[in-house]
Amino acid sequence: MEEEDTREYVVLVNCEEQYSLWLADLEIPKGWREVFARNNKKACLEYVKEVWTDMRPLSLRKAMAEANARQQEEPPPAALSAAPSADCSDTGSTSSG
């Protein structure tokens, strides 16, 4: 049987909105900030599960959103026209001669 982890943790987030559990007594590393205060491991994990719903880094989410926005702005590719072309517009007419 596993021993219960009684240490205290904090939840950190970085500029890419990626989350991490960090032992509360350790110095927070550069590039990370605390977003959930000192608590037990279970509470910290529950918080992360609730807020970290998209595992993609922020830069990837932004790039994908920009690409999607550009696609929405671009006109759709020309569809094959069902209208007759100039060459075949007279196919039903008869010539007099």
ROKEFI-230180 format. One record per residue: y negated, x, z negated of N, C-alpha, C, O, CB in turn. Coordinates in Angstrom, 2 decimals, padded with zeros to 5 digits, m for minus. Each point is the difference from the previous one (the first is absolute). Glycine has a CB too. Layout:
<sites>
+---------+---------+---------+---------+---------+---------+---------+---------+---------+---------+---------+---------+---------+---------+---------+
:    n.c2 :    n.c1 :    n.c3 :   ca.c2 :   ca.c1 :   ca.c3 :    c.c2 :    c.c1 :    c.c3 :    o.c2 :    o.c1 :    o.c3 :   cb.c2 :   cb.c1 :   cb.c3 :
+---------+---------+---------+---------+---------+---------+---------+---------+---------+---------+---------+---------+---------+---------+---------+
:       Y :       X :       Z :       Y :       X :       Z :       Y :       X :       Z :       Y :       X :       Z :       Y :       X :       Z :
...
+---------+---------+---------+---------+---------+---------+---------+---------+---------+---------+---------+---------+---------+---------+---------+
</sites>
This chain:
<sites>
+---------+---------+---------+---------+---------+---------+---------+---------+---------+---------+---------+---------+---------+---------+---------+
:    n.c2 :    n.c1 :    n.c3 :   ca.c2 :   ca.c1 :   ca.c3 :    c.c2 :    c.c1 :    c.c3 :    o.c2 :    o.c1 :    o.c3 :   cb.c2 :   cb.c1 :   cb.c3 :
+---------+---------+---------+---------+---------+---------+---------+---------+---------+---------+---------+---------+---------+---------+---------+
:  001.19 :  000.84 :  000.00 : m001.19 : m000.84 :  000.00 : m001.25 :  000.88 :  000.00 : m000.06 :  001.01 : m000.70 :  001.31 : m002.84 : m000.52 :
: m002.23 :  001.43 :  002.02 : m001.23 :  000.77 :  000.12 : m000.87 : m000.18 : m001.23 : m000.08 : m001.09 : m000.58 :  000.18 :  000.87 :  003.06 :
: m000.74 :  001.31 : m002.86 : m000.93 : m000.05 : m001.12 : m001.32 : m000.60 :  000.48 : m000.45 :  000.31 :  001.10 :  001.55 :  001.71 : m002.19 :
: m001.71 : m002.88 :  000.29 : m001.27 : m000.63 :  000.37 : m001.10 :  001.05 :  000.02 : m000.09 :  000.85 : m000.88 :  000.84 : m003.04 : m000.12 :
: m001.59 :  002.11 :  002.03 : m001.12 :  000.92 :  000.14 : m001.15 : m000.56 : m000.84 : m000.58 : m001.03 :  000.34 :  001.32 :  001.76 :  002.01 :
: m001.08 : m000.05 : m003.42 : m001.05 : m000.48 : m000.90 : m001.34 :  000.71 :  000.23 : m000.96 : m000.24 : m000.72 :  002.72 : m000.29 : m000.96 :
: m001.79 :  001.39 :  002.68 : m001.25 :  000.71 :  000.28 : m001.03 : m000.98 :  000.58 :  000.35 : m001.06 :  000.51 :  000.92 :  003.21 : m000.11 :
: m002.53 : m001.77 : m000.49 : m001.07 : m000.82 :  000.55 : m000.44 :  000.57 :  001.34 : m000.06 :  001.21 :  000.21 : m000.70 : m001.86 : m002.53 :
:  000.45 : m000.27 :  003.21 : m000.40 :  000.34 :  001.36 : m001.33 : m000.64 :  000.33 : m000.47 : m000.89 : m000.70 :  002.88 :  001.10 :  001.38 :
: m003.01 :  000.27 :  000.41 : m001.14 : m000.67 :  000.63 :  000.38 : m000.15 :  001.47 :  000.91 :  000.66 :  000.49 : m002.65 :  000.31 : m002.14 :
:  001.05 : m001.85 :  002.34 :  000.21 : m000.14 :  001.43 : m001.20 :  000.61 :  000.71 : m001.15 : m000.28 : m000.34 :  002.55 : m001.84 :  000.05 :
: m001.10 :  002.96 :  001.26 : m001.03 :  000.67 :  000.78 :  000.03 : m000.51 :  001.43 :  001.02 : m000.51 :  000.47 : m000.88 :  002.55 : m001.93 :
: m001.27 : m001.90 :  002.14 : m000.08 : m000.31 :  001.42 : m000.80 :  001.10 :  000.68 : m000.92 :  000.56 : m000.60 :  001.07 : m003.07 :  000.17 :
:  000.20 :  002.82 :  001.67 : m000.74 :  001.03 :  000.74 : m000.85 : m000.65 :  001.09 : m000.04 : m001.22 :  000.12 :  001.85 :  002.91 : m000.60 :
: m002.49 : m000.87 :  001.26 : m000.91 : m000.52 :  001.02 :  000.74 : m000.74 :  001.12 : m000.63 : m000.72 :  000.77 : m000.92 :  002.58 : m001.30 :
:  002.85 : m001.69 :  000.64 :  000.81 : m000.71 :  000.99 :  000.60 : m001.28 : m000.59 :  000.83 : m000.66 :  000.64 : m000.32 :  002.85 :  000.48 :
: m000.94 : m002.54 : m002.33 :  000.48 : m001.18 : m000.73 :  001.51 :  000.03 : m000.22 :  000.69 : m001.01 :  000.13 : m002.58 : m000.29 :  000.85 :
:  002.38 :  002.49 : m001.31 :  001.39 :  000.19 : m000.39 :  000.02 :  000.13 : m001.52 : m000.86 :  000.66 : m000.59 :  001.48 :  000.48 :  002.81 :
:  000.35 : m001.77 : m002.85 :  000.04 : m000.07 : m001.45 :  001.04 :  000.95 : m000.57 :  000.97 :  000.36 :  000.67 : m001.71 : m002.73 : m000.56 :
:  000.51 :  002.77 : m001.37 :  000.91 :  000.90 : m000.69 : m000.05 : m000.26 : m001.50 : m001.06 : m000.25 : m000.56 :  000.78 :  001.98 :  002.37 :
:  001.43 : m001.66 : m002.44 :  000.05 : m000.01 : m001.46 : m000.18 :  001.44 : m000.45 :  000.57 :  000.92 :  000.59 :  000.97 : m002.98 : m000.68 :
: m002.33 :  002.24 : m000.96 : m000.32 :  001.34 : m000.48 :  000.08 : m000.02 : m001.52 : m000.48 : m000.93 : m000.64 : m001.02 :  001.41 :  002.64 :
:  002.11 :  000.54 : m002.56 :  000.05 :  000.06 : m001.46 : m001.42 :  000.01 : m000.56 : m000.85 :  000.77 :  000.45 :  003.05 :  000.48 : m000.37 :
: m002.44 : m002.11 : m001.04 : m001.36 : m000.23 : m000.51 : m000.65 :  001.24 : m000.61 : m001.22 :  000.12 :  000.01 :  001.90 : m002.46 : m000.43 :
:  000.11 :  003.24 : m000.09 : m000.57 :  001.18 : m000.66 : m000.33 :  001.14 :  000.97 : m000.60 :  000.99 : m000.40 :  001.89 : m001.64 : m001.61 :
: m000.91 :  000.50 :  003.27 : m000.28 :  001.05 :  000.97 : m001.35 : m000.22 :  000.66 : m000.48 : m001.12 :  000.12 :  002.93 :  001.39 :  000.28 :
: m003.05 :  000.84 :  000.02 : m001.28 : m000.08 :  000.70 :  000.21 : m000.67 :  001.36 :  000.97 :  000.27 :  000.70 : m001.81 :  001.82 : m001.88 :
: m000.08 : m002.97 :  001.54 :  000.09 : m000.69 :  001.29 : m000.31 :  001.00 :  001.10 : m001.03 :  000.68 : m000.05 :  000.35 : m002.91 : m000.99 :
:  001.56 :  002.33 :  002.03 : m000.23 :  000.98 :  001.07 : m001.19 : m000.37 :  000.89 : m000.38 : m001.16 :  000.11 :  002.81 :  001.65 : m000.15 :
: m002.99 :  000.53 :  000.65 : m001.13 : m000.18 :  000.91 :  000.44 : m000.93 :  001.15 :  001.10 :  000.12 :  000.53 : m002.04 :  002.19 : m001.12 :
:  000.05 : m003.23 :  000.95 :  000.30 : m000.93 :  001.09 :  000.63 : m001.30 : m000.47 :  000.27 : m000.88 :  000.81 : m000.01 :  002.83 :  000.64 :
: m000.03 : m002.07 : m002.73 :  000.60 : m001.21 : m000.57 : m000.93 : m000.55 : m001.07 : m000.78 :  000.74 : m000.60 :  003.12 :  000.11 :  001.07 :
: m002.26 : m002.17 : m000.69 : m000.78 : m000.62 : m001.08 :  000.88 : m001.03 : m000.71 :  000.92 : m000.57 :  000.59 : m003.11 :  000.95 :  000.67 :
:  001.88 : m000.60 : m002.51 :  000.76 : m000.95 : m000.81 : m000.43 : m001.43 :  000.33 : m001.19 : m000.30 :  000.06 :  001.43 :  002.01 : m001.91 :
:  000.76 : m002.59 :  002.06 : m000.30 : m001.41 :  000.29 :  000.70 : m000.95 : m000.97 : m000.27 : m001.20 :  000.00 : m000.02 :  001.82 :  002.39 :
:  001.18 : m000.09 : m003.21 :  000.68 : m000.82 : m001.00 :  000.18 :  000.88 : m001.23 :  000.63 :  001.06 :  000.05 :  000.58 : m002.49 :  001.71 :
: m001.76 :  000.96 : m002.86 : m000.07 :  000.81 : m001.22 :  001.36 :  000.26 : m000.63 :  001.01 : m000.61 :  000.34 : m003.26 : m000.32 : m000.71 :
:  002.23 :  001.84 : m000.54 :  001.17 :  000.44 : m000.76 :  000.85 : m001.18 : m000.44 : m000.48 : m000.94 : m000.62 : m000.81 :  002.94 : m000.16 :
:  002.58 : m001.92 :  001.13 :  000.92 : m001.08 : m000.35 :  001.42 :  000.52 :  000.13 :  000.21 :  001.17 :  000.35 : m001.85 : m002.95 :  000.42 :
:  002.61 :  000.94 : m001.04 :  001.39 :  000.43 :  000.15 :  000.38 :  000.00 :  001.48 : m000.71 : m000.57 :  000.84 :  001.28 : m000.35 : m003.13 :
:  000.53 :  001.56 :  002.60 :  000.42 :  000.17 :  001.38 :  000.23 : m001.35 :  000.69 : m000.38 : m000.18 :  001.15 :  001.41 :  002.37 : m001.78 :
: m000.42 : m003.12 : m000.07 :  000.31 : m001.30 :  000.57 : m001.29 : m000.73 :  000.43 : m000.07 : m000.55 :  001.10 :  002.14 :  000.42 : m002.54 :
: m003.07 :  000.12 :  000.58 : m001.27 : m000.66 :  000.33 : m000.67 :  000.66 :  001.19 : m000.55 : m000.69 :  000.87 :  000.27 :  000.05 : m003.28 :
:  000.32 :  001.95 :  002.46 : m000.60 :  000.73 :  001.12 :  000.72 : m000.31 :  001.31 : m000.64 : m000.22 :  001.04 : m000.06 :  002.06 : m002.61 :
:  002.02 : m001.87 :  001.53 :  000.77 : m000.33 :  001.20 : m000.28 : m001.42 :  000.47 : m000.09 : m000.25 :  001.20 :  001.87 :  001.85 : m001.94 :
: m001.91 : m002.53 : m000.20 : m000.31 : m001.39 :  000.36 : m001.37 : m000.08 :  000.67 : m000.18 : m000.74 :  000.97 :  001.59 : m000.08 : m002.89 :
: m002.37 :  001.57 :  001.40 : m001.33 :  000.03 :  000.61 :  000.07 :  000.51 :  001.44 : m000.57 : m000.60 :  000.91 : m000.46 :  000.96 : m003.19 :
:  001.72 :  000.75 :  002.47 :  000.11 :  000.59 :  001.33 :  000.69 : m000.99 :  000.95 : m000.42 : m000.16 :  001.15 :  000.52 :  002.48 : m002.15 :
:  000.94 : m002.95 :  000.53 :  000.71 : m000.98 :  000.83 : m000.92 : m001.14 :  000.43 :  000.10 : m000.50 :  001.12 :  002.05 :  001.08 : m002.30 :
: m003.04 : m000.98 :  000.30 : m000.92 : m001.10 :  000.28 : m001.10 :  000.39 :  000.99 : m000.35 : m000.79 :  000.87 :  000.82 : m000.09 : m003.15 :
: m001.01 :  002.09 :  002.15 : m001.16 :  000.36 :  000.82 :  000.32 :  000.80 :  001.26 : m000.76 : m000.05 :  000.96 : m000.51 :  000.04 : m003.06 :
:  002.37 :  000.73 :  002.11 :  000.32 :  000.84 :  001.16 :  000.93 : m000.76 :  000.92 :  001.21 :  000.23 :  000.02 : m001.50 :  001.88 : m001.39 :
: m000.29 : m003.01 :  002.14 :  000.79 : m000.89 :  000.83 :  000.18 :  000.53 :  001.42 :  000.86 : m000.48 :  000.74 : m001.67 : m001.41 : m002.12 :
:  000.01 :  002.86 :  001.76 :  000.11 :  000.61 :  001.33 :  000.11 :  001.50 : m000.18 : m000.95 :  000.66 : m000.41 : m000.40 : m002.53 :  001.50 :
:  002.52 :  002.40 : m000.79 :  000.27 :  001.41 : m000.28 : m000.66 :  000.96 :  001.00 :  000.01 :  001.21 : m000.21 :  002.14 : m001.95 : m000.79 :
: m002.70 :  000.21 :  002.08 : m000.64 :  000.88 :  000.99 : m001.27 :  000.60 : m000.60 : m000.74 : m000.68 : m000.70 :  001.69 : m000.71 :  002.61 :
: m001.20 :  002.68 : m001.63 : m001.24 :  000.62 : m000.46 : m001.22 : m000.73 :  000.57 :  000.08 : m000.58 :  001.08 :  001.10 :  002.80 : m001.27 :
: m002.28 : m002.18 : m000.51 : m001.23 : m000.68 :  000.41 : m000.43 :  000.43 :  001.40 : m000.40 : m000.84 :  000.81 : m000.29 :  000.68 : m003.20 :
:  000.77 :  001.44 :  002.69 : m000.44 :  000.48 :  001.32 :  000.84 : m000.61 :  001.12 : m000.53 : m000.30 :  001.07 : m000.22 :  002.45 : m002.12 :
:  002.03 : m002.35 :  000.82 :  000.85 : m000.63 :  001.00 : m000.34 : m001.48 :  000.15 : m000.07 : m000.51 :  001.12 :  001.90 :  002.15 : m001.65 :
: m002.05 : m002.33 : m000.58 : m000.38 : m001.42 :  000.07 : m001.31 : m000.17 :  000.77 : m000.13 : m000.92 :  000.81 :  001.31 :  000.49 : m003.00 :
: m002.15 :  001.32 :  001.93 : m001.29 : m000.08 :  000.71 :  000.18 :  000.27 :  001.49 : m000.56 : m000.72 :  000.83 : m000.62 :  001.45 : m002.92 :
:  001.95 :  000.28 :  002.43 :  000.22 :  000.34 :  001.41 :  000.68 : m001.16 :  000.73 : m000.35 : m000.32 :  001.13 :  000.52 :  002.76 : m001.74 :
:  000.81 : m003.05 : m000.04 :  000.70 : m001.12 :  000.62 : m000.93 : m001.20 :  000.16 :  000.06 : m000.70 :  001.01 :  002.10 :  001.52 : m002.01 :
: m003.02 : m001.06 :  000.02 : m000.94 : m001.12 :  000.09 : m001.01 :  000.24 :  001.12 : m000.34 : m000.93 :  000.73 :  000.62 :  000.50 : m003.20 :
: m000.76 :  001.68 :  002.61 : m000.94 :  000.32 :  001.07 :  000.66 : m000.16 :  001.37 : m000.62 : m000.53 :  000.93 : m000.57 :  002.12 : m002.47 :
:  002.42 : m001.14 :  001.67 :  000.72 : m000.13 :  001.27 :  000.19 : m001.48 :  000.33 : m000.15 : m000.40 :  001.16 :  001.33 :  002.60 : m001.55 :
: m000.86 : m002.99 : m000.60 :  000.18 : m001.44 :  000.20 : m001.32 : m000.65 :  000.42 : m000.02 : m000.86 :  000.88 :  001.89 :  000.84 : m002.59 :
: m002.97 :  000.43 :  001.09 : m001.31 : m000.56 :  000.34 : m000.38 :  000.36 :  001.44 : m000.55 : m000.82 :  000.73 : m000.15 :  000.97 : m003.16 :
:  000.99 :  001.10 :  002.82 : m000.29 :  000.41 :  001.38 :  000.82 : m000.83 :  000.99 : m000.49 : m000.38 :  001.06 : m000.05 :  002.71 : m001.86 :
:  001.79 : m002.59 :  000.46 :  000.86 : m000.82 :  000.87 : m000.58 : m001.40 :  000.15 :  000.04 : m000.58 :  001.09 :  001.98 :  001.91 : m001.79 :
: m002.55 : m001.87 : m000.38 : m000.56 : m001.36 :  000.04 : m001.25 : m000.05 :  000.85 : m000.29 : m001.02 :  000.62 :  001.23 :  000.59 : m002.89 :
: m001.70 :  001.53 :  002.32 : m001.24 :  000.04 :  000.76 :  000.23 :  000.21 :  001.49 : m000.80 : m000.46 :  000.82 : m000.32 :  001.34 : m002.84 :
:  002.19 : m000.19 :  002.38 :  000.27 :  000.30 :  001.40 :  000.46 : m001.26 :  000.73 :  000.75 : m000.81 : m000.56 : m000.16 :  003.18 : m000.05 :
: m001.04 : m002.53 :  001.86 :  000.49 : m001.15 :  000.76 :  001.49 :  000.19 :  000.30 :  000.46 :  001.13 :  000.16 : m002.75 : m001.51 :  000.86 :
:  003.02 : m000.70 : m000.94 :  001.43 :  000.14 :  000.29 :  000.20 :  000.56 :  001.39 : m000.86 : m000.17 :  000.87 :  001.38 : m001.75 : m002.40 :
:  000.60 :  002.59 :  001.76 :  000.25 :  000.54 :  001.33 :  000.03 : m001.14 :  001.01 :  000.39 : m001.12 : m000.33 :  000.90 :  003.06 : m000.65 :
: m001.68 : m001.65 :  002.22 : m000.04 : m001.02 :  001.04 :  001.41 : m000.56 :  000.20 :  000.95 :  000.75 :  000.21 : m002.92 :  000.38 :  000.92 :
:  002.07 : m002.42 : m001.20 :  001.29 : m000.65 :  000.21 :  000.23 : m000.15 :  001.48 : m000.95 :  000.00 :  000.79 :  000.79 : m001.23 : m002.99 :
:  001.40 :  001.10 :  002.58 :  000.30 : m000.25 :  001.40 : m000.56 : m001.36 :  000.36 :  000.27 : m000.99 : m000.68 :  001.83 :  002.41 :  000.60 :
: m002.86 : m001.46 :  001.11 : m000.68 : m001.23 :  000.40 :  000.96 : m000.89 :  000.77 :  000.74 :  000.46 :  000.87 : m002.94 :  000.75 : m000.79 :
:  002.17 : m002.49 : m000.41 :  000.81 : m000.97 :  000.73 : m000.75 : m000.52 :  001.22 :  000.59 : m000.64 :  000.87 :  000.55 : m000.01 : m003.00 :
: m002.45 :  000.92 :  002.20 : m000.80 : m000.45 :  001.15 :  000.37 :  000.81 :  001.23 :  000.31 :  001.19 : m000.11 : m002.20 : m001.88 : m001.42 :
:  001.87 :  000.06 :  002.69 :  000.35 :  000.74 :  001.21 : m001.04 :  001.07 :  000.31 : m001.18 : m000.17 : m000.30 :  002.36 : m001.85 :  001.18 :
: m000.75 :  003.08 : m000.28 : m000.92 :  001.06 :  000.39 : m000.67 : m000.40 :  001.31 :  000.40 : m000.96 :  000.64 :  000.99 :  002.72 : m001.81 :
: m002.39 : m001.01 :  001.56 : m000.74 : m000.30 :  001.24 :  000.91 :  000.05 :  001.21 : m000.22 : m000.72 :  000.97 : m001.85 :  001.67 : m002.00 :
:  003.10 : m000.11 :  000.98 :  000.89 :  000.16 :  001.14 :  000.87 : m001.23 :  000.24 :  000.35 : m000.31 :  001.14 : m000.33 :  002.75 : m001.59 :
:  000.32 : m003.14 : m000.61 :  000.94 : m001.11 :  000.18 : m000.64 : m001.35 : m000.26 :  000.72 : m000.98 : m000.16 :  001.10 :  002.50 : m000.50 :
: m003.12 : m001.61 :  000.63 : m000.65 : m001.27 : m000.26 :  000.09 : m000.96 :  001.18 : m000.14 : m001.21 : m000.18 : m001.39 :  002.39 : m001.36 :
:  001.76 : m000.66 :  002.73 :  000.07 : m000.84 :  001.20 :  001.44 : m000.32 :  000.41 :  000.21 : m000.52 :  001.09 : m002.37 :  001.51 : m000.35 :
:  003.13 : m000.69 : m001.57 :  001.40 : m000.18 :  000.41 :  000.35 : m001.44 :  000.29 :  000.95 : m000.24 :  000.76 : m000.38 :  002.21 : m002.12 :
: m001.28 : m002.93 :  000.81 :  000.34 : m001.40 :  000.25 : m000.74 : m000.59 :  001.19 :  000.29 : m001.12 :  000.41 :  000.17 :  000.90 : m002.83 :
: m001.39 :  000.95 :  002.97 : m000.79 : m000.56 :  001.11 :  000.65 :  000.31 :  001.34 :  000.77 :  000.95 :  000.14 : m002.85 : m000.70 : m001.50 :
:  001.76 : m001.07 :  002.31 :  000.51 :  000.24 :  001.36 : m001.12 :  000.56 :  000.85 : m001.16 : m000.35 : m000.18 :  002.85 : m001.51 : m000.04 :
: m001.34 :  002.69 :  001.11 : m001.03 :  000.55 :  000.89 : m000.04 : m000.80 :  001.29 :  001.03 : m000.47 :  000.48 : m000.72 :  002.76 : m001.47 :
: m001.47 : m002.44 :  001.53 : m000.12 : m000.69 :  001.28 : m000.19 :  001.04 :  001.10 : m000.63 :  001.03 : m000.23 : m000.36 : m003.08 : m000.88 :
:  001.49 :  001.80 :  002.20 : m000.12 :  001.01 :  000.96 :  000.19 : m000.35 :  001.33 : m000.09 :  000.86 :  000.88 :  000.70 :  000.46 : m002.47 :
+---------+---------+---------+---------+---------+---------+---------+---------+---------+---------+---------+---------+---------+---------+---------+
</sites>
